[in-house]
Amino acid sequence: MTSAPTAAGRDNSPLLQRMSAHLVRNSPESIRAYLILMRLHAPTGVVLYLLPGLWSLSLATEGRPDLTAVVCLALAAVLVRGASCAVNDVIDRDIDAQVARTASRPVAAGTISVGKALLFGAAQAVASLAILALINTRTALVVGASYPFLVAYPYMKRITPWPTAWLALVISVYPLAGWTAVTGSVDYPPTVLGLYACAFFWTLFHDTVYSHQDKEYDRSIGVKSSALMFGDSSKAWLGVFIVMSVAGALWAGVEADTGWAFYVLLACAGALLSYQAVHVDLDDPKSCWDTFVTNRYFGWIILAATVAGQLT
């Protein structure tokens, strides 16, 4: 997935970053490159993928989620993200080698061979489905159905000027998985569809910001991105994505008959994204990165809203 930076020091998630960076730094040299390949040192991508699944799980369990389901979804999210990074790095190895931010990725740098990277990615993909099957088989099938889209994603930047939309399709499967993990059903009510819309447009928001980091490299290499497509209109599009994401969550809250706390927290989440959209400097890679990483707060606030809304 796009949301998979390589430089350990760039992820400013305090606790997660310290723990993951420490793990990678102190791991045996024989496996360190593989931990970097799966971006274990940069956990933001996992958090952004996992949280929408927890929103759905929370509403399905009336704010009292089963701990086993939470742990299984979290472990699977780490592995799915790791598998996607391996596939992405193999397909994009020639492009990554030309971009300063990505040139040190293990496949681009030659630290891990293409064959070993693909094998490692496949092992993670299978292991994630095995973990999800511990909850129920349908949850594993829902996530497994997203794998072809996951594999196709790195090619999208060569085909369409909006690869971010394809990424949003892949990431947004987790609200479906969270609901199925609790109910065992793939007959999704409007509540889940609202959460799906929230996750989809949230991904469009944070990945558009993310893509502005590399827009000059993308332009010179000749690949496509939402940053290049939107250009000077990017902030206006970010505003549209905020409105649609919040509207999706609002739809879910109304359908789930949540209490007043849900809407208060949802307003706070929307205000956070609005603040980010106004203050991000899309011509400054560091500003884009910092804004991308702090998007996790939006996800956590929505999760808190799904819990609090069922208690008020």
GIWO-V829943 format. One record per residue. N is the residue number from 1. RES is the residue in one letter. PSI is psi in degrees with one decimal (* if undefined). D_LAST is the distance of its C-alpha to the last C-alpha in Angstrom with 1 decimal. Layout:
n:N res:RES psi:PSI d_last:D_LAST
n:N res:RES psi:PSI d_last:D_LAST
This chain:
n:1 res:M psi:154.8 d_last:36.7
n:2 res:T psi:-37.3 d_last:37.3
n:3 res:S psi:66.1 d_last:34.7
n:4 res:A psi:70.9 d_last:37.0
n:5 res:P psi:164.1 d_last:38.9
n:6 res:T psi:-29.5 d_last:41.7
n:7 res:A psi:116.1 d_last:42.2
n:8 res:A psi:-38.6 d_last:40.3
n:9 res:G psi:-8.0 d_last:40.3
n:10 res:R psi:-15.9 d_last:38.5
n:11 res:D psi:111.8 d_last:35.1
n:12 res:N psi:27.7 d_last:33.3
n:13 res:S psi:108.6 d_last:30.3
n:14 res:P psi:-65.7 d_last:30.9
n:15 res:L psi:-50.2 d_last:30.1
n:16 res:L psi:-41.7 d_last:30.5
n:17 res:Q psi:-43.2 d_last:33.7
n:18 res:R psi:-43.3 d_last:35.2
n:19 res:M psi:-47.3 d_last:34.7
n:20 res:S psi:-40.4 d_last:35.9
n:21 res:A psi:-39.7 d_last:38.8
n:22 res:H psi:-42.1 d_last:39.9
n:23 res:L psi:-47.1 d_last:39.9
n:24 res:V psi:-44.0 d_last:42.0
n:25 res:R psi:-34.9 d_last:44.3
n:26 res:N psi:9.4 d_last:45.2
n:27 res:S psi:156.4 d_last:45.5
n:28 res:P psi:143.2 d_last:49.0
n:29 res:E psi:-29.6 d_last:50.9
n:30 res:S psi:-23.4 d_last:51.5
n:31 res:I psi:-5.5 d_last:47.8
n:32 res:R psi:-41.4 d_last:46.6
n:33 res:A psi:-33.1 d_last:47.5
n:34 res:Y psi:-34.7 d_last:45.5
n:35 res:L psi:-36.9 d_last:42.4
n:36 res:I psi:-38.9 d_last:42.9
n:37 res:L psi:-38.7 d_last:43.5
n:38 res:M psi:7.2 d_last:40.0
n:39 res:R psi:35.9 d_last:38.6
n:40 res:L psi:-21.7 d_last:37.3
n:41 res:H psi:-8.1 d_last:38.0
n:42 res:A psi:84.2 d_last:35.7
n:43 res:P psi:-2.7 d_last:32.2
n:44 res:T psi:-41.9 d_last:30.5
n:45 res:G psi:-38.8 d_last:31.5
n:46 res:V psi:-44.3 d_last:29.9
n:47 res:V psi:-44.1 d_last:26.6
n:48 res:L psi:-30.2 d_last:26.6
n:49 res:Y psi:-40.7 d_last:27.5
n:50 res:L psi:-43.3 d_last:25.1
n:51 res:L psi:-44.1 d_last:21.8
n:52 res:P psi:-31.0 d_last:21.4
n:53 res:G psi:-36.6 d_last:22.1
n:54 res:L psi:-31.4 d_last:19.3
n:55 res:W psi:-50.3 d_last:16.8
n:56 res:S psi:-43.3 d_last:18.1
n:57 res:L psi:-40.5 d_last:18.2
n:58 res:S psi:-46.2 d_last:14.6
n:59 res:L psi:-33.1 d_last:13.5
n:60 res:A psi:-25.9 d_last:16.4
n:61 res:T psi:12.6 d_last:15.4
n:62 res:E psi:42.7 d_last:11.7
n:63 res:G psi:3.8 d_last:11.2
n:64 res:R psi:69.9 d_last:14.0
n:65 res:P psi:148.8 d_last:17.1
n:66 res:D psi:127.3 d_last:20.6
n:67 res:L psi:-37.1 d_last:22.5
n:68 res:T psi:-43.1 d_last:25.7
n:69 res:A psi:-40.2 d_last:24.4
n:70 res:V psi:-46.9 d_last:23.1
n:71 res:V psi:-43.7 d_last:26.4
n:72 res:C psi:-42.2 d_last:28.4
n:73 res:L psi:-38.8 d_last:26.7
n:74 res:A psi:-46.8 d_last:27.3
n:75 res:L psi:-41.7 d_last:30.9
n:76 res:A psi:-37.2 d_last:31.6
n:77 res:A psi:-41.2 d_last:30.3
n:78 res:V psi:-43.9 d_last:32.7
n:79 res:L psi:-39.4 d_last:35.6
n:80 res:V psi:-43.5 d_last:34.9
n:81 res:R psi:-41.4 d_last:34.9
n:82 res:G psi:-41.3 d_last:38.0
n:83 res:A psi:-42.6 d_last:39.7
n:84 res:S psi:-37.4 d_last:39.0
n:85 res:C psi:-38.8 d_last:40.4
n:86 res:A psi:-45.9 d_last:43.5
n:87 res:V psi:-45.8 d_last:44.1
n:88 res:N psi:-43.3 d_last:43.4
n:89 res:D psi:-32.8 d_last:45.8
n:90 res:V psi:-48.2 d_last:48.6
n:91 res:I psi:-36.0 d_last:48.5
n:92 res:D psi:14.9 d_last:48.1
n:93 res:R psi:-37.3 d_last:50.5
n:94 res:D psi:-35.9 d_last:53.1
n:95 res:I psi:-45.7 d_last:50.7
n:96 res:D psi:-35.8 d_last:48.9
n:97 res:A psi:-17.7 d_last:52.3
n:98 res:Q psi:-3.6 d_last:52.8
n:99 res:V psi:126.8 d_last:49.6
n:100 res:A psi:-40.6 d_last:49.5
n:101 res:R psi:-26.6 d_last:45.8
n:102 res:T psi:-2.0 d_last:46.3
n:103 res:A psi:-24.1 d_last:50.0
n:104 res:S psi:0.0 d_last:49.3
n:105 res:R psi:142.3 d_last:47.2
n:106 res:P psi:-40.6 d_last:49.0
n:107 res:V psi:-44.3 d_last:50.3
n:108 res:A psi:-36.3 d_last:51.4
n:109 res:A psi:-8.0 d_last:53.0
n:110 res:G psi:9.6 d_last:54.7
n:111 res:T psi:-35.4 d_last:53.2
n:112 res:I psi:134.3 d_last:51.9
n:113 res:S psi:161.5 d_last:53.9
n:114 res:V psi:-45.4 d_last:52.6
n:115 res:G psi:-45.3 d_last:53.2
n:116 res:K psi:-36.2 d_last:51.4
n:117 res:A psi:-42.7 d_last:48.4
n:118 res:L psi:-40.4 d_last:48.1
n:119 res:L psi:-42.5 d_last:48.5
n:120 res:F psi:-41.3 d_last:45.8
n:121 res:G psi:-43.1 d_last:43.5
n:122 res:A psi:-40.0 d_last:44.2
n:123 res:A psi:-41.1 d_last:43.6
n:124 res:Q psi:-40.3 d_last:40.2
n:125 res:A psi:-43.4 d_last:39.3
n:126 res:V psi:-43.7 d_last:40.5
n:127 res:A psi:-37.8 d_last:38.8
n:128 res:S psi:-40.0 d_last:35.4
n:129 res:L psi:-35.7 d_last:35.8
n:130 res:A psi:-40.2 d_last:36.9
n:131 res:I psi:-44.1 d_last:33.8
n:132 res:L psi:-32.1 d_last:31.5
n:133 res:A psi:-19.4 d_last:33.6
n:134 res:L psi:-27.6 d_last:32.6
n:135 res:I psi:-62.5 d_last:29.2
n:136 res:N psi:159.0 d_last:30.8
n:137 res:T psi:-35.7 d_last:33.7
n:138 res:R psi:-34.0 d_last:31.9
n:139 res:T psi:-43.2 d_last:29.7
n:140 res:A psi:-38.7 d_last:33.1
n:141 res:L psi:-37.2 d_last:34.6
n:142 res:V psi:-47.9 d_last:31.9
n:143 res:V psi:-41.0 d_last:32.4
n:144 res:G psi:-32.2 d_last:36.1
n:145 res:A psi:-20.0 d_last:36.3
n:146 res:S psi:-10.9 d_last:35.4
n:147 res:Y psi:-42.7 d_last:38.3
n:148 res:P psi:-36.6 d_last:41.0
n:149 res:F psi:-36.2 d_last:38.9
n:150 res:L psi:-44.6 d_last:38.5
n:151 res:V psi:-35.8 d_last:42.3
n:152 res:A psi:-22.1 d_last:43.0
n:153 res:Y psi:-47.3 d_last:40.8
n:154 res:P psi:-23.4 d_last:43.4
n:155 res:Y psi:-17.3 d_last:45.9
n:156 res:M psi:-33.3 d_last:43.7
n:157 res:K psi:-13.2 d_last:44.7
n:158 res:R psi:-14.1 d_last:48.3
n:159 res:I psi:-46.4 d_last:47.5
n:160 res:T psi:146.9 d_last:44.8
n:161 res:P psi:0.5 d_last:43.9
n:162 res:W psi:59.9 d_last:40.2
n:163 res:P psi:-21.9 d_last:39.8
n:164 res:T psi:-36.1 d_last:36.3
n:165 res:A psi:-37.0 d_last:35.2
n:166 res:W psi:-42.5 d_last:36.7
n:167 res:L psi:-39.7 d_last:34.8
n:168 res:A psi:-35.9 d_last:31.6
n:169 res:L psi:-41.3 d_last:32.4
n:170 res:V psi:-49.7 d_last:33.0
n:171 res:I psi:-35.4 d_last:30.0
n:172 res:S psi:4.4 d_last:27.6
n:173 res:V psi:-21.7 d_last:28.5
n:174 res:Y psi:-30.9 d_last:26.0
n:175 res:P psi:-34.8 d_last:22.9
n:176 res:L psi:-42.6 d_last:25.1
n:177 res:A psi:-40.3 d_last:26.0
n:178 res:G psi:-40.3 d_last:22.6
n:179 res:W psi:-45.3 d_last:21.7
n:180 res:T psi:-32.4 d_last:25.1
n:181 res:A psi:-32.0 d_last:24.8
n:182 res:V psi:-45.6 d_last:22.1
n:183 res:T psi:-21.7 d_last:23.3
n:184 res:G psi:8.3 d_last:27.0
n:185 res:S psi:148.4 d_last:27.1
n:186 res:V psi:15.6 d_last:28.4
n:187 res:D psi:91.9 d_last:27.4
n:188 res:Y psi:128.1 d_last:24.6
n:189 res:P psi:171.6 d_last:22.1
n:190 res:P psi:-30.5 d_last:21.2
n:191 res:T psi:-46.2 d_last:18.0
n:192 res:V psi:-38.4 d_last:20.5
n:193 res:L psi:-35.4 d_last:22.9
n:194 res:G psi:-42.8 d_last:20.5
n:195 res:L psi:-36.8 d_last:19.9
n:196 res:Y psi:-46.3 d_last:23.7
n:197 res:A psi:-40.7 d_last:24.3
n:198 res:C psi:-47.9 d_last:22.0
n:199 res:A psi:-40.1 d_last:24.0
n:200 res:F psi:-51.5 d_last:27.3
n:201 res:F psi:-27.8 d_last:27.2
n:202 res:W psi:-41.7 d_last:25.8
n:203 res:T psi:-41.2 d_last:28.8
n:204 res:L psi:-38.9 d_last:31.1
n:205 res:F psi:-58.8 d_last:29.8
n:206 res:H psi:-27.8 d_last:30.3
n:207 res:D psi:-26.4 d_last:33.5
n:208 res:T psi:-44.2 d_last:35.1
n:209 res:V psi:-46.2 d_last:34.7
n:210 res:Y psi:-42.8 d_last:36.0
n:211 res:S psi:-20.7 d_last:39.0
n:212 res:H psi:-17.9 d_last:40.2
n:213 res:Q psi:-38.5 d_last:41.3
n:214 res:D psi:15.4 d_last:44.1
n:215 res:K psi:-33.9 d_last:45.1
n:216 res:E psi:-39.9 d_last:48.5
n:217 res:Y psi:-44.5 d_last:49.3
n:218 res:D psi:-41.2 d_last:48.0
n:219 res:R psi:-41.8 d_last:50.2
n:220 res:S psi:-32.8 d_last:53.3
n:221 res:I psi:-31.5 d_last:52.8
n:222 res:G psi:17.9 d_last:52.2
n:223 res:V psi:163.9 d_last:48.8
n:224 res:K psi:155.4 d_last:46.0
n:225 res:S psi:160.6 d_last:42.5
n:226 res:S psi:-31.4 d_last:39.8
n:227 res:A psi:-43.2 d_last:40.8
n:228 res:L psi:-36.1 d_last:44.3
n:229 res:M psi:-45.8 d_last:43.3
n:230 res:F psi:-34.4 d_last:41.0
n:231 res:G psi:-128.6 d_last:43.2
n:232 res:D psi:-12.1 d_last:42.7
n:233 res:S psi:5.5 d_last:40.0
n:234 res:S psi:-43.3 d_last:37.7
n:235 res:K psi:-33.6 d_last:35.3
n:236 res:A psi:-41.0 d_last:35.0
n:237 res:W psi:-37.6 d_last:34.2
n:238 res:L psi:-38.6 d_last:31.6
n:239 res:G psi:-40.7 d_last:29.9
n:240 res:V psi:-43.3 d_last:30.0
n:241 res:F psi:-37.1 d_last:28.4
n:242 res:I psi:-48.9 d_last:25.5
n:243 res:V psi:-45.1 d_last:24.8
n:244 res:M psi:-38.7 d_last:25.2
n:245 res:S psi:-47.0 d_last:23.0
n:246 res:V psi:-37.9 d_last:20.1
n:247 res:A psi:-38.7 d_last:20.7
n:248 res:G psi:-44.7 d_last:20.6
n:249 res:A psi:-38.5 d_last:17.2
n:250 res:L psi:-43.6 d_last:16.0
n:251 res:W psi:-46.3 d_last:17.8
n:252 res:A psi:-42.9 d_last:16.1
n:253 res:G psi:-41.4 d_last:12.5
n:254 res:V psi:-44.6 d_last:13.7
n:255 res:E psi:-33.3 d_last:15.5
n:256 res:A psi:-1.6 d_last:12.8
n:257 res:D psi:47.1 d_last:10.5
n:258 res:T psi:159.6 d_last:7.6
n:259 res:G psi:-177.3 d_last:4.8
n:260 res:W psi:-30.8 d_last:6.4
n:261 res:A psi:-32.7 d_last:6.3
n:262 res:F psi:-45.1 d_last:8.4
n:263 res:Y psi:-32.5 d_last:10.8
n:264 res:V psi:-47.6 d_last:11.3
n:265 res:L psi:-35.7 d_last:12.3
n:266 res:L psi:-40.1 d_last:14.3
n:267 res:A psi:-38.8 d_last:16.1
n:268 res:C psi:-41.1 d_last:17.0
n:269 res:A psi:-42.8 d_last:18.3
n:270 res:G psi:-38.1 d_last:20.3
n:271 res:A psi:-37.6 d_last:21.7
n:272 res:L psi:-48.4 d_last:22.8
n:273 res:L psi:-37.6 d_last:24.8
n:274 res:S psi:-42.6 d_last:26.2
n:275 res:Y psi:-43.8 d_last:27.4
n:276 res:Q psi:-43.1 d_last:29.0
n:277 res:A psi:-38.1 d_last:30.7
n:278 res:V psi:-40.3 d_last:32.2
n:279 res:H psi:-15.7 d_last:33.4
n:280 res:V psi:137.9 d_last:34.6
n:281 res:D psi:103.8 d_last:38.4
n:282 res:L psi:-7.8 d_last:39.2
n:283 res:D psi:1.9 d_last:42.8
n:284 res:D psi:108.0 d_last:42.0
n:285 res:P psi:-37.5 d_last:41.3
n:286 res:K psi:-41.3 d_last:39.7
n:287 res:S psi:-41.1 d_last:37.2
n:288 res:C psi:-43.9 d_last:36.4
n:289 res:W psi:-45.5 d_last:35.9
n:290 res:D psi:-39.7 d_last:33.7
n:291 res:T psi:-42.3 d_last:31.5
n:292 res:F psi:-47.7 d_last:31.4
n:293 res:V psi:-40.6 d_last:30.4
n:294 res:T psi:-4.2 d_last:27.6
n:295 res:N psi:-20.0 d_last:26.0
n:296 res:R psi:-28.4 d_last:24.4
n:297 res:Y psi:-36.2 d_last:21.9
n:298 res:F psi:-46.5 d_last:20.7
n:299 res:G psi:-40.9 d_last:20.2
n:300 res:W psi:-38.0 d_last:18.4
n:301 res:I psi:-42.2 d_last:15.9
n:302 res:I psi:-39.1 d_last:15.2
n:303 res:L psi:-45.4 d_last:14.8
n:304 res:A psi:-36.6 d_last:12.3
n:305 res:A psi:-39.5 d_last:10.4
n:306 res:T psi:-31.5 d_last:10.6
n:307 res:V psi:-52.3 d_last:9.3
n:308 res:A psi:-33.9 d_last:6.4
n:309 res:G psi:-20.5 d_last:5.6
n:310 res:Q psi:-4.5 d_last:5.7
n:311 res:L psi:-2.4 d_last:3.8
n:312 res:T psi:* d_last:0.0
